[in-house]
Amino acid sequence: MAFAAWGFIAALFAAVAVWTMMLGLVGVGLVGTEEPLRITACRWESGSRGGDVRVCTGRLASGREIEGRFRGEPGDTVPLRRMPGGVEAEVDTDVGAWAAAVLLPVLPLTPAGLAAWASVRSFGRRGKPVGQG
């Protein structure tokens, strides 16, 4: 039965890898539908660790108003992409964004591979006496 547990863990890590890959591709503008956001107002709020963060409110072309940390000043139009699941991300095409889009999904693939290996290994040992496997 250990093979099922290891297989489930492998599937969870694989799902996390797919999710981070989708977020990365949306963030660099390769996936999702583009919807421009017009920033209407910005303010400073106290953030974690004693620092302040700049929060802006804007209106999408569809008329919906959203709030987040966007680059730009009131009156600017910022390109956003909407992921199929409904998550919106600001498009960022610099080298750091591309590196994150490529490298972050690799992190959960390592434990997914290890868990898959453990699942296959434990499946092959079922029914064998201890010390014979």
N, CA, C and O atoms as a GROMACS GRO file, in nm:
protein
  532
    1MET      N    1   0.081  -0.120   0.000
    1MET     CA    2   0.000   0.000   0.000
    1MET      C    3   0.086   0.126   0.000
    1MET      O    4   0.036   0.236  -0.029
    2ALA      N    5   0.214   0.111   0.033
    2ALA     CA    6   0.303   0.228   0.034
    2ALA      C    7   0.320   0.286  -0.105
    2ALA      O    8   0.342   0.406  -0.120
    3PHE      N    9   0.308   0.201  -0.208
    3PHE     CA   10   0.323   0.252  -0.345
    3PHE      C   11   0.214   0.352  -0.378
    3PHE      O   12   0.238   0.447  -0.452
    4ALA      N   13   0.093   0.333  -0.324
    4ALA     CA   14  -0.016   0.427  -0.350
    4ALA      C   15   0.011   0.561  -0.284
    4ALA      O   16  -0.016   0.666  -0.342
    5ALA      N   17   0.064   0.558  -0.164
    5ALA     CA   18   0.096   0.683  -0.093
    5ALA      C   19   0.206   0.759  -0.166
    5ALA      O   20   0.196   0.880  -0.186
    6TRP      N   21   0.311   0.688  -0.207
    6TRP     CA   22   0.420   0.753  -0.279
    6TRP      C   23   0.372   0.805  -0.415
    6TRP      O   24   0.414   0.911  -0.460
    7GLY      N   25   0.284   0.729  -0.479
    7GLY     CA   26   0.228   0.773  -0.607
    7GLY      C   27   0.144   0.898  -0.592
    7GLY      O   28   0.148   0.987  -0.677
    8PHE      N   29   0.066   0.906  -0.483
    8PHE     CA   30  -0.015   1.024  -0.456
    8PHE      C   31   0.074   1.147  -0.432
    8PHE      O   32   0.046   1.255  -0.483
    9ILE      N   33   0.180   1.129  -0.356
    9ILE     CA   34   0.273   1.239  -0.330
    9ILE      C   35   0.339   1.285  -0.460
    9ILE      O   36   0.357   1.405  -0.483
   10ALA      N   37   0.376   1.190  -0.545
   10ALA     CA   38   0.436   1.224  -0.674
   10ALA      C   39   0.338   1.303  -0.760
   10ALA      O   40   0.377   1.400  -0.825
   11ALA      N   41   0.211   1.262  -0.760
   11ALA     CA   42   0.110   1.334  -0.838
   11ALA      C   43   0.088   1.475  -0.785
   11ALA      O   44   0.069   1.568  -0.864
   12LEU      N   45   0.092   1.493  -0.653
   12LEU     CA   46   0.076   1.627  -0.595
   12LEU      C   47   0.191   1.719  -0.638
   12LEU      O   48   0.167   1.832  -0.679
   13PHE      N   49   0.313   1.670  -0.629
   13PHE     CA   50   0.427   1.752  -0.669
   13PHE      C   51   0.425   1.781  -0.820
   13PHE      O   52   0.464   1.889  -0.862
   14ALA      N   53   0.379   1.685  -0.900
   14ALA     CA   54   0.368   1.710  -1.044
   14ALA      C   55   0.262   1.818  -1.071
   14ALA      O   56   0.281   1.902  -1.160
   15ALA      N   57   0.152   1.815  -0.996
   15ALA     CA   58   0.049   1.918  -1.012
   15ALA      C   59   0.102   2.056  -0.975
   15ALA      O   60   0.071   2.155  -1.041
   16VAL      N   61   0.182   2.063  -0.870
   16VAL     CA   62   0.244   2.190  -0.829
   16VAL      C   63   0.337   2.239  -0.940
   16VAL      O   64   0.341   2.359  -0.969
   17ALA      N   65   0.411   2.149  -1.002
   17ALA     CA   66   0.500   2.188  -1.111
   17ALA      C   67   0.421   2.244  -1.229
   17ALA      O   68   0.462   2.343  -1.289
   18VAL      N   69   0.310   2.181  -1.263
   18VAL     CA   70   0.227   2.230  -1.373
   18VAL      C   71   0.169   2.368  -1.339
   18VAL      O   72   0.166   2.457  -1.424
   19TRP      N   73   0.124   2.384  -1.214
   19TRP     CA   74   0.067   2.513  -1.172
   19TRP      C   75   0.171   2.624  -1.179
   19TRP      O   76   0.142   2.733  -1.230
   20THR      N   77   0.291   2.600  -1.129
   20THR     CA   78   0.394   2.704  -1.134
   20THR      C   79   0.438   2.732  -1.278
   20THR      O   80   0.471   2.845  -1.312
   21MET      N   81   0.436   2.629  -1.364
   21MET     CA   82   0.469   2.652  -1.503
   21MET      C   83   0.364   2.741  -1.570
   21MET      O   84   0.399   2.831  -1.646
   22MET      N   85   0.236   2.715  -1.541
   22MET     CA   86   0.129   2.798  -1.598
   22MET      C   87   0.140   2.942  -1.549
   22MET      O   88   0.125   3.036  -1.628
   23LEU      N   89   0.165   2.961  -1.419
   23LEU     CA   90   0.180   3.097  -1.367
   23LEU      C   91   0.298   3.168  -1.432
   23LEU      O   92   0.289   3.286  -1.464
   24GLY      N   93   0.407   3.097  -1.452
   24GLY     CA   94   0.523   3.157  -1.518
   24GLY      C   95   0.495   3.195  -1.661
   24GLY      O   96   0.534   3.303  -1.706
   25LEU      N   97   0.426   3.107  -1.734
   25LEU     CA   98   0.394   3.137  -1.874
   25LEU      C   99   0.295   3.252  -1.886
   25LEU      O  100   0.302   3.331  -1.980
   26VAL      N  101   0.202   3.262  -1.791
   26VAL     CA  102   0.110   3.376  -1.791
   26VAL      C  103   0.188   3.504  -1.759
   26VAL      O  104   0.164   3.608  -1.820
   27GLY      N  105   0.279   3.496  -1.663
   27GLY     CA  106   0.356   3.613  -1.622
   27GLY      C  107   0.444   3.672  -1.730
   27GLY      O  108   0.467   3.792  -1.733
   28VAL      N  109   0.494   3.588  -1.821
   28VAL     CA  110   0.577   3.639  -1.930
   28VAL      C  111   0.495   3.663  -2.056
   28VAL      O  112   0.550   3.706  -2.158
   29GLY      N  113   0.365   3.637  -2.052
   29GLY     CA  114   0.276   3.674  -2.161
   29GLY      C  115   0.260   3.571  -2.270
   29GLY      O  116   0.215   3.606  -2.380
   30LEU      N  117   0.294   3.445  -2.246
   30LEU     CA  118   0.281   3.343  -2.350
   30LEU      C  119   0.147   3.271  -2.347
   30LEU      O  120   0.104   3.218  -2.449
   31VAL      N  121   0.081   3.268  -2.232
   31VAL     CA  122  -0.044   3.195  -2.216
   31VAL      C  123  -0.147   3.290  -2.155
   31VAL      O  124  -0.111   3.383  -2.083
   32GLY      N  125  -0.272   3.267  -2.185
   32GLY     CA  126  -0.379   3.346  -2.124
   32GLY      C  127  -0.428   3.456  -2.216
   32GLY      O  128  -0.368   3.486  -2.319
   33THR      N  129  -0.540   3.514  -2.176
   33THR     CA  130  -0.598   3.622  -2.254
   33THR      C  131  -0.552   3.755  -2.198
   33THR      O  132  -0.554   3.776  -2.076
   34GLU      N  133  -0.512   3.844  -2.286
   34GLU     CA  134  -0.463   3.974  -2.242
   34GLU      C  135  -0.581   4.068  -2.218
   34GLU      O  136  -0.676   4.074  -2.296
   35GLU      N  137  -0.572   4.139  -2.107
   35GLU     CA  138  -0.673   4.238  -2.074
   35GLU      C  139  -0.603   4.357  -2.010
   35GLU      O  140  -0.545   4.344  -1.902
   36PRO      N  141  -0.607   4.473  -2.075
   36PRO     CA  142  -0.536   4.589  -2.019
   36PRO      C  143  -0.604   4.642  -1.893
   36PRO      O  144  -0.726   4.640  -1.880
   37LEU      N  145  -0.521   4.689  -1.802
   37LEU     CA  146  -0.568   4.746  -1.675
   37LEU      C  147  -0.527   4.893  -1.671
   37LEU      O  148  -0.410   4.926  -1.690
   38ARG      N  149  -0.623   4.979  -1.647
   38ARG     CA  150  -0.593   5.122  -1.632
   38ARG      C  151  -0.589   5.153  -1.484
   38ARG      O  152  -0.689   5.139  -1.414
   39ILE      N  153  -0.471   5.194  -1.436
   39ILE     CA  154  -0.453   5.224  -1.293
   39ILE      C  155  -0.526   5.353  -1.260
   39ILE      O  156  -0.506   5.456  -1.325
   40THR      N  157  -0.610   5.347  -1.156
   40THR     CA  158  -0.688   5.465  -1.118
   40THR      C  159  -0.632   5.534  -0.993
   40THR      O  160  -0.638   5.656  -0.982
   41ALA      N  161  -0.578   5.457  -0.899
   41ALA     CA  162  -0.525   5.517  -0.775
   41ALA      C  163  -0.422   5.425  -0.712
   41ALA      O  164  -0.429   5.303  -0.730
   42CYS      N  165  -0.328   5.483  -0.639
   42CYS     CA  166  -0.227   5.406  -0.567
   42CYS      C  167  -0.213   5.461  -0.426
   42CYS      O  168  -0.232   5.580  -0.403
   43ARG      N  169  -0.180   5.374  -0.332
   43ARG     CA  170  -0.160   5.416  -0.193
   43ARG      C  171  -0.055   5.324  -0.130
   43ARG      O  172  -0.025   5.217  -0.182
   44TRP      N  173   0.000   5.370  -0.019
   44TRP     CA  174   0.099   5.292   0.055
   44TRP      C  175   0.030   5.224   0.172
   44TRP      O  176  -0.048   5.287   0.243
   45GLU      N  177   0.058   5.095   0.191
   45GLU     CA  178   0.006   5.020   0.305
   45GLU      C  179   0.123   4.956   0.377
   45GLU      O  180   0.226   4.926   0.317
   46SER      N  181   0.105   4.935   0.506
   46SER     CA  182   0.212   4.869   0.582
   46SER      C  183   0.212   4.722   0.544
   46SER      O  184   0.109   4.655   0.544
   47GLY      N  185   0.329   4.673   0.513
   47GLY     CA  186   0.344   4.534   0.472
   47GLY      C  187   0.408   4.452   0.582
   47GLY      O  188   0.421   4.497   0.696
   48SER      N  189   0.449   4.334   0.546
   48SER     CA  190   0.514   4.246   0.644
   48SER      C  191   0.656   4.294   0.670
   48SER      O  192   0.714   4.366   0.589
   49ARG      N  193   0.710   4.254   0.782
   49ARG     CA  194   0.847   4.288   0.823
   49ARG      C  195   0.870   4.437   0.835
   49ARG      O  196   0.983   4.484   0.818
   50GLY      N  197   0.766   4.511   0.863
   50GLY     CA  198   0.780   4.653   0.889
   50GLY      C  199   0.796   4.741   0.767
   50GLY      O  200   0.815   4.862   0.781
   51GLY      N  201   0.791   4.685   0.648
   51GLY     CA  202   0.806   4.764   0.527
   51GLY      C  203   0.671   4.806   0.472
   51GLY      O  204   0.567   4.749   0.505
   52ASP      N  205   0.674   4.906   0.387
   52ASP     CA  206   0.552   4.953   0.322
   52ASP      C  207   0.546   4.899   0.180
   52ASP      O  208   0.649   4.884   0.113
   53VAL      N  209   0.425   4.870   0.134
   53VAL     CA  210   0.406   4.825  -0.004
   53VAL      C  211   0.309   4.919  -0.074
   53VAL      O  212   0.220   4.977  -0.012
   54ARG      N  213   0.329   4.934  -0.202
   54ARG     CA  214   0.244   5.021  -0.282
   54ARG      C  215   0.134   4.937  -0.346
   54ARG      O  216   0.161   4.845  -0.423
   55VAL      N  217   0.010   4.970  -0.312
   55VAL     CA  218  -0.106   4.897  -0.364
   55VAL      C  219  -0.182   4.990  -0.458
   55VAL      O  220  -0.214   5.103  -0.422
   56CYS      N  221  -0.211   4.941  -0.578
   56CYS     CA  222  -0.283   5.022  -0.676
   56CYS      C  223  -0.417   4.958  -0.708
   56CYS      O  224  -0.432   4.835  -0.706
   57THR      N  225  -0.513   5.042  -0.738
   57THR     CA  226  -0.645   4.999  -0.781
   57THR      C  227  -0.658   5.036  -0.928
   57THR      O  228  -0.615   5.143  -0.970
   58GLY      N  229  -0.720   4.947  -1.004
   58GLY     CA  230  -0.737   4.975  -1.145
   58GLY      C  231  -0.864   4.912  -1.200
   58GLY      O  232  -0.927   4.828  -1.135
   59ARG      N  233  -0.900   4.956  -1.319
   59ARG     CA  234  -1.020   4.905  -1.385
   59ARG      C  235  -0.978   4.833  -1.513
   59ARG      O  236  -0.906   4.887  -1.596
   60LEU      N  237  -1.026   4.709  -1.525
   60LEU     CA  238  -1.001   4.631  -1.646
   60LEU      C  239  -1.087   4.681  -1.760
   60LEU      O  240  -1.183   4.755  -1.738
   61ALA      N  241  -1.053   4.641  -1.881
   61ALA     CA  242  -1.132   4.681  -1.998
   61ALA      C  243  -1.275   4.629  -1.988
   61ALA      O  244  -1.367   4.688  -2.045
   62SER      N  245  -1.294   4.518  -1.917
   62SER     CA  246  -1.428   4.462  -1.900
   62SER      C  247  -1.511   4.541  -1.799
   62SER      O  248  -1.631   4.516  -1.785
   63GLY      N  249  -1.448   4.635  -1.728
   63GLY     CA  250  -1.520   4.718  -1.631
   63GLY      C  251  -1.502   4.674  -1.487
   63GLY      O  252  -1.539   4.747  -1.395
   64ARG      N  253  -1.445   4.557  -1.465
   64ARG     CA  254  -1.423   4.507  -1.329
   64ARG      C  255  -1.305   4.580  -1.265
   64ARG      O  256  -1.205   4.608  -1.332
   65GLU      N  257  -1.317   4.611  -1.137
   65GLU     CA  258  -1.212   4.681  -1.065
   65GLU      C  259  -1.133   4.582  -0.981
   65GLU      O  260  -1.192   4.502  -0.908
   66ILE      N  261  -0.999   4.587  -0.991
   66ILE     CA  262  -0.914   4.498  -0.912
   66ILE      C  263  -0.808   4.580  -0.841
   66ILE      O  264  -0.782   4.695  -0.875
   67GLU      N  265  -0.746   4.516  -0.742
   67GLU     CA  266  -0.645   4.581  -0.660
   67GLU      C  267  -0.524   4.490  -0.653
   67GLU      O  268  -0.538   4.368  -0.642
   68GLY      N  269  -0.405   4.547  -0.658
   68GLY     CA  270  -0.284   4.467  -0.650
   68GLY      C  271  -0.160   4.555  -0.655
   68GLY      O  272  -0.169   4.678  -0.654
   69ARG      N  273  -0.046   4.490  -0.659
   69ARG     CA  274   0.081   4.562  -0.667
   69ARG      C  275   0.125   4.566  -0.813
   69ARG      O  276   0.188   4.473  -0.862
   70PHE      N  277   0.091   4.673  -0.881
   70PHE     CA  278   0.122   4.689  -1.022
   70PHE      C  279   0.227   4.797  -1.041
   70PHE      O  280   0.234   4.892  -0.962
   71ARG      N  281   0.308   4.783  -1.144
   71ARG     CA  282   0.405   4.886  -1.178
   71ARG      C  283   0.337   4.990  -1.263
   71ARG      O  284   0.274   4.958  -1.364
   72GLY      N  285   0.348   5.113  -1.224
   72GLY     CA  286   0.288   5.221  -1.300
   72GLY      C  287   0.227   5.325  -1.207
   72GLY      O  288   0.217   5.305  -1.086
   73GLU      N  289   0.187   5.434  -1.266
   73GLU     CA  290   0.126   5.546  -1.194
   73GLU      C  291  -0.020   5.556  -1.232
   73GLU      O  292  -0.062   5.500  -1.333
   74PRO      N  293  -0.100   5.627  -1.151
   74PRO     CA  294  -0.240   5.647  -1.189
   74PRO      C  295  -0.249   5.710  -1.328
   74PRO      O  296  -0.182   5.808  -1.359
   75GLY      N  297  -0.334   5.650  -1.411
   75GLY     CA  298  -0.349   5.694  -1.549
   75GLY      C  299  -0.276   5.604  -1.648
   75GLY      O  300  -0.309   5.606  -1.767
   76ASP      N  301  -0.179   5.525  -1.602
   76ASP     CA  302  -0.106   5.434  -1.690
   76ASP      C  303  -0.191   5.310  -1.720
   76ASP      O  304  -0.276   5.271  -1.641
   77THR      N  305  -0.165   5.251  -1.835
   77THR     CA  306  -0.229   5.124  -1.871
   77THR      C  307  -0.124   5.014  -1.861
   77THR      O  308  -0.016   5.024  -1.919
   78VAL      N  309  -0.158   4.909  -1.787
   78VAL     CA  310  -0.066   4.798  -1.760
   78VAL      C  311  -0.122   4.672  -1.826
   78VAL      O  312  -0.241   4.644  -1.811
   79PRO      N  313  -0.039   4.595  -1.899
   79PRO     CA  314  -0.090   4.471  -1.959
   79PRO      C  315  -0.102   4.360  -1.855
   79PRO      O  316  -0.007   4.331  -1.782
   80LEU      N  317  -0.218   4.300  -1.848
   80LEU     CA  318  -0.242   4.185  -1.760
   80LEU      C  319  -0.278   4.065  -1.846
   80LEU      O  320  -0.329   4.081  -1.957
   81ARG      N  321  -0.251   3.947  -1.795
   81ARG     CA  322  -0.292   3.823  -1.860
   81ARG      C  323  -0.375   3.744  -1.760
   81ARG      O  324  -0.344   3.740  -1.641
   82ARG      N  325  -0.481   3.682  -1.809
   82ARG     CA  326  -0.566   3.600  -1.724
   82ARG      C  327  -0.543   3.454  -1.758
   82ARG      O  328  -0.554   3.412  -1.873
   83MET      N  329  -0.510   3.378  -1.654
   83MET     CA  330  -0.488   3.235  -1.668
   83MET      C  331  -0.624   3.166  -1.684
   83MET      O  332  -0.724   3.220  -1.639
   84PRO      N  333  -0.629   3.049  -1.746
   84PRO     CA  334  -0.757   2.980  -1.760
   84PRO      C  335  -0.830   2.960  -1.627
   84PRO      O  336  -0.954   2.955  -1.626
   85GLY      N  337  -0.759   2.948  -1.516
   85GLY     CA  338  -0.823   2.932  -1.386
   85GLY      C  339  -0.876   3.061  -1.327
   85GLY      O  340  -0.943   3.058  -1.224
   86GLY      N  341  -0.848   3.175  -1.389
   86GLY     CA  342  -0.898   3.303  -1.341
   86GLY      C  343  -0.796   3.390  -1.271
   86GLY      O  344  -0.828   3.502  -1.232
   87VAL      N  345  -0.673   3.342  -1.253
   87VAL     CA  346  -0.569   3.420  -1.188
   87VAL      C  347  -0.516   3.523  -1.287
   87VAL      O  348  -0.489   3.491  -1.402
   88GLU      N  349  -0.501   3.647  -1.240
   88GLU     CA  350  -0.448   3.752  -1.326
   88GLU      C  351  -0.305   3.785  -1.284
   88GLU      O  352  -0.274   3.788  -1.165
   89ALA      N  353  -0.219   3.810  -1.382
   89ALA     CA  354  -0.081   3.844  -1.354
   89ALA      C  355  -0.036   3.954  -1.448
   89ALA      O  356  -0.074   3.958  -1.565
   90GLU      N  357   0.044   4.044  -1.394
   90GLU     CA  358   0.102   4.149  -1.477
   90GLU      C  359   0.208   4.088  -1.566
   90GLU      O  360   0.288   4.006  -1.521
   91VAL      N  361   0.211   4.128  -1.692
   91VAL     CA  362   0.308   4.075  -1.787
   91VAL      C  363   0.443   4.139  -1.759
   91VAL      O  364   0.455   4.262  -1.753
   92ASP      N  365   0.545   4.055  -1.743
   92ASP     CA  366   0.681   4.101  -1.716
   92ASP      C  367   0.773   4.024  -1.809
   92ASP      O  368   0.783   3.902  -1.799
   93THR      N  369   0.842   4.094  -1.898
   93THR     CA  370   0.921   4.025  -2.000
   93THR      C  371   1.072   4.040  -1.981
   93THR      O  372   1.148   4.017  -2.075
   94ASP      N  373   1.116   4.079  -1.862
   94ASP     CA  374   1.261   4.091  -1.843
   94ASP      C  375   1.324   3.953  -1.821
   94ASP      O  376   1.254   3.853  -1.809
   95VAL      N  377   1.456   3.949  -1.815
   95VAL     CA  378   1.530   3.823  -1.806
   95VAL      C  379   1.497   3.749  -1.677
   95VAL      O  380   1.487   3.626  -1.677
   96GLY      N  381   1.480   3.822  -1.567
   96GLY     CA  382   1.447   3.757  -1.440
   96GLY      C  383   1.314   3.685  -1.444
   96GLY      O  384   1.299   3.577  -1.387
   97ALA      N  385   1.215   3.745  -1.510
   97ALA     CA  386   1.085   3.680  -1.521
   97ALA      C  387   1.093   3.554  -1.605
   97ALA      O  388   1.031   3.453  -1.573
   98TRP      N  389   1.170   3.560  -1.714
   98TRP     CA  390   1.186   3.440  -1.797
   98TRP      C  391   1.260   3.330  -1.721
   98TRP      O  392   1.225   3.213  -1.731
   99ALA      N  393   1.362   3.369  -1.644
   99ALA     CA  394   1.437   3.269  -1.566
   99ALA      C  395   1.347   3.204  -1.462
   99ALA      O  396   1.351   3.083  -1.443
  100ALA      N  397   1.264   3.285  -1.395
  100ALA     CA  398   1.172   3.230  -1.296
  100ALA      C  399   1.069   3.139  -1.362
  100ALA      O  400   1.033   3.036  -1.306
  101ALA      N  401   1.020   3.177  -1.479
  101ALA     CA  402   0.920   3.096  -1.549
  101ALA      C  403   0.977   2.960  -1.589
  101ALA      O  404   0.904   2.861  -1.596
  102VAL      N  405   1.107   2.956  -1.616
  102VAL     CA  406   1.169   2.830  -1.658
  102VAL      C  407   1.216   2.748  -1.537
  102VAL      O  408   1.198   2.627  -1.534
  103LEU      N  409   1.275   2.814  -1.438
  103LEU     CA  410   1.339   2.741  -1.328
  103LEU      C  411   1.246   2.702  -1.214
  103LEU      O  412   1.264   2.596  -1.154
  104LEU      N  413   1.147   2.783  -1.182
  104LEU     CA  414   1.059   2.750  -1.069
  104LEU      C  415   0.983   2.619  -1.086
  104LEU      O  416   0.970   2.545  -0.988
  105PRO      N  417   0.932   2.586  -1.204
  105PRO     CA  418   0.865   2.457  -1.216
  105PRO      C  419   0.957   2.336  -1.196
  105PRO      O  420   0.910   2.226  -1.169
  106VAL      N  421   1.087   2.356  -1.211
  106VAL     CA  422   1.181   2.246  -1.193
  106VAL      C  423   1.190   2.205  -1.046
  106VAL      O  424   1.213   2.087  -1.017
  107LEU      N  425   1.172   2.299  -0.954
  107LEU     CA  426   1.187   2.268  -0.812
  107LEU      C  427   1.092   2.158  -0.764
  107LEU      O  428   1.140   2.065  -0.700
  108PRO      N  429   0.962   2.163  -0.792
  108PRO     CA  430   0.876   2.053  -0.746
  108PRO      C  431   0.892   1.925  -0.827
  108PRO      O  432   0.843   1.821  -0.785
  109LEU      N  433   0.959   1.930  -0.942
  109LEU     CA  434   0.978   1.808  -1.019
  109LEU      C  435   1.077   1.713  -0.953
  109LEU      O  436   1.068   1.592  -0.971
  110THR      N  437   1.172   1.766  -0.877
  110THR     CA  438   1.270   1.681  -0.809
  110THR      C  439   1.202   1.591  -0.706
  110THR      O  440   1.220   1.469  -0.712
  111PRO      N  441   1.124   1.646  -0.609
  111PRO     CA  442   1.056   1.555  -0.516
  111PRO      C  443   0.951   1.469  -0.586
  111PRO      O  444   0.923   1.358  -0.539
  112ALA      N  445   0.891   1.516  -0.696
  112ALA     CA  446   0.795   1.433  -0.770
  112ALA      C  447   0.865   1.310  -0.826
  112ALA      O  448   0.812   1.200  -0.818
  113GLY      N  449   0.983   1.330  -0.882
  113GLY     CA  450   1.059   1.218  -0.935
  113GLY      C  451   1.102   1.121  -0.827
  113GLY      O  452   1.097   0.999  -0.846
  114LEU      N  453   1.146   1.174  -0.714
  114LEU     CA  454   1.186   1.087  -0.602
  114LEU      C  455   1.068   1.007  -0.549
  114LEU      O  456   1.082   0.888  -0.520
  115ALA      N  457   0.952   1.071  -0.536
  115ALA     CA  458   0.834   1.000  -0.487
  115ALA      C  459   0.787   0.896  -0.589
  115ALA      O  460   0.744   0.788  -0.550
  116ALA      N  461   0.795   0.928  -0.717
  116ALA     CA  462   0.758   0.829  -0.820
  116ALA      C  463   0.853   0.710  -0.816
  116ALA      O  464   0.810   0.596  -0.828
  117TRP      N  465   0.982   0.737  -0.799
  117TRP     CA  466   1.080   0.629  -0.788
  117TRP      C  467   1.048   0.542  -0.667
  117TRP      O  468   1.053   0.419  -0.676
  118ALA      N  469   1.016   0.605  -0.551
  118ALA     CA  470   0.983   0.529  -0.431
  118ALA      C  471   0.856   0.447  -0.451
  118ALA      O  472   0.845   0.335  -0.400
  119SER      N  473   0.760   0.502  -0.525
  119SER     CA  474   0.636   0.429  -0.552
  119SER      C  475   0.662   0.304  -0.635
  119SER      O  476   0.612   0.196  -0.604
  120VAL      N  477   0.739   0.320  -0.742
  120VAL     CA  478   0.771   0.205  -0.828
  120VAL      C  479   0.853   0.103  -0.751
  120VAL      O  480   0.833  -0.017  -0.766
  121ARG      N  481   0.944   0.152  -0.671
  121ARG     CA  482   1.030   0.062  -0.594
  121ARG      C  483   0.950  -0.017  -0.491
  121ARG      O  484   0.972  -0.137  -0.473
  122SER      N  485   0.856   0.050  -0.421
  122SER     CA  486   0.777  -0.020  -0.320
  122SER      C  487   0.676  -0.114  -0.385
  122SER      O  488   0.640  -0.215  -0.325
  123PHE      N  489   0.629  -0.084  -0.505
  123PHE     CA  490   0.537  -0.172  -0.576
  123PHE      C  491   0.607  -0.302  -0.614
  123PHE      O  492   0.547  -0.410  -0.609
  124GLY      N  493   0.733  -0.294  -0.651
  124GLY     CA  494   0.810  -0.412  -0.689
  124GLY      C  495   0.843  -0.501  -0.570
  124GLY      O  496   0.871  -0.619  -0.589
  125ARG      N  497   0.839  -0.449  -0.449
  125ARG     CA  498   0.876  -0.525  -0.329
  125ARG      C  499   0.754  -0.589  -0.261
  125ARG      O  500   0.771  -0.660  -0.162
  126ARG      N  501   0.634  -0.566  -0.311
  126ARG     CA  502   0.516  -0.622  -0.244
  126ARG      C  503   0.525  -0.774  -0.241
  126ARG      O  504   0.558  -0.838  -0.341
  127GLY      N  505   0.495  -0.831  -0.125
  127GLY     CA  506   0.488  -0.975  -0.110
  127GLY      C  507   0.621  -1.044  -0.092
  127GLY      O  508   0.625  -1.166  -0.074
  128LYS      N  509   0.731  -0.971  -0.096
  128LYS     CA  510   0.861  -1.033  -0.076
  128LYS      C  511   0.897  -1.027   0.072
  128LYS      O  512   0.870  -0.926   0.137
  129PRO      N  513   0.957  -1.130   0.126
  129PRO     CA  514   1.000  -1.126   0.265
  129PRO      C  515   1.108  -1.022   0.287
  129PRO      O  516   1.184  -0.989   0.196
  130VAL      N  517   1.114  -0.970   0.409
  130VAL     CA  518   1.213  -0.870   0.445
  130VAL      C  519   1.353  -0.928   0.425
  130VAL      O  520   1.380  -1.041   0.466
  131GLY      N  521   1.440  -0.851   0.364
  131GLY     CA  522   1.576  -0.895   0.341
  131GLY      C  523   1.595  -0.967   0.208
  131GLY      O  524   1.707  -1.007   0.174
  132GLN      N  525   1.488  -0.984   0.133
  132GLN     CA  526   1.498  -1.054   0.004
  132GLN      C  527   1.474  -0.961  -0.114
  132GLN      O  528   1.464  -1.007  -0.228
  133GLY      N  529   1.464  -0.830  -0.088
  133GLY     CA  530   1.424  -0.744  -0.194
  133GLY      C  531   1.529  -0.664  -0.253
  133GLY      O  532   1.503  -0.586  -0.345
   0.00000   0.00000   0.00000
